[in-house]
Amino acid sequence: MNIHEYQGKEVLRNYGVAVPNGKVAFSPEEAVNAAKELNSNVYVVKAQIHAGGRGKAGGVKIAKSLDEVHTYAEELIGKTLVTHQTGPEGKEVKRLLIEEGCDIKKEYYVGLVLDRATSRVILMASEEGGTEIEEVAEKTPEKIFKEEIDPAVGLQGYQARRLAFNINIPKELVNKAVK
């Protein structure tokens, strides 16, 4: 099943996971209206396609004004985004996720994948955020930590804490990070 980032974040939000506030937009005007509703000073304009590598391909923009939100939305909607996962034909951007921006002190990678061999969901995390996880897996696989989630009981607190410690989240932020 393929879902867009904004849809995945809605599922996470419904389960109490803290995710940035955001709204989907299908036009530059909707993007500006979404940004106005967020009431932020910085916005992230994200192309929504079923592929990773959007940031490197120019599909994620930081906007510091509503005018920039409009400009980036005009650039992205209707554009064919080519990433390492789309192949040379790329994928057309038909919608955007407009999110609140924030000051970034450190980026982490956290992802959920299905392990077909065990038919279990695996929570993966790395302190090497902001880069392609495939590159981290190839060059420094020891920096990726995994927890298998038992579907009968779900993710356990001790698993989340273990991942947080393994990826060096500051001790004073661990409880907030594992919430």
Number of C-alpha atoms within 10 A of each C-alpha: 2 9 12 15 18 19 14 12 18 15 12 13 14 10 9 10 14 14 11 13 16 22 18 20 24 15 18 21 14 17 27 21 17 22 28 14 13 18 10 15 14 20 26 21 28 26 29 27 22 15 19 15 18 21 15 14 12 15 24 20 19 18 21 14 16 19 12 17 26 21 15 22 27 15 14 26 21 15 15 15 24 20 20 13 13 16 11 10 10 16 19 17 20 16 21 29 25 31 24 21 19 13 6 6 5 10 12 14 16 17 11 14 11 12 11 8 6 9 10 14 18 19 19 17 23 24 19 19 14 12 14 14 22 10 11 16 13 9 10 12 13 10 14 19 18 17 17 18 16 13 10 6 7 10 16 12 12 10 16 19 17 16 24 22 13 16 18 13 17 11 11 8 10 17 14 9 15 17 11
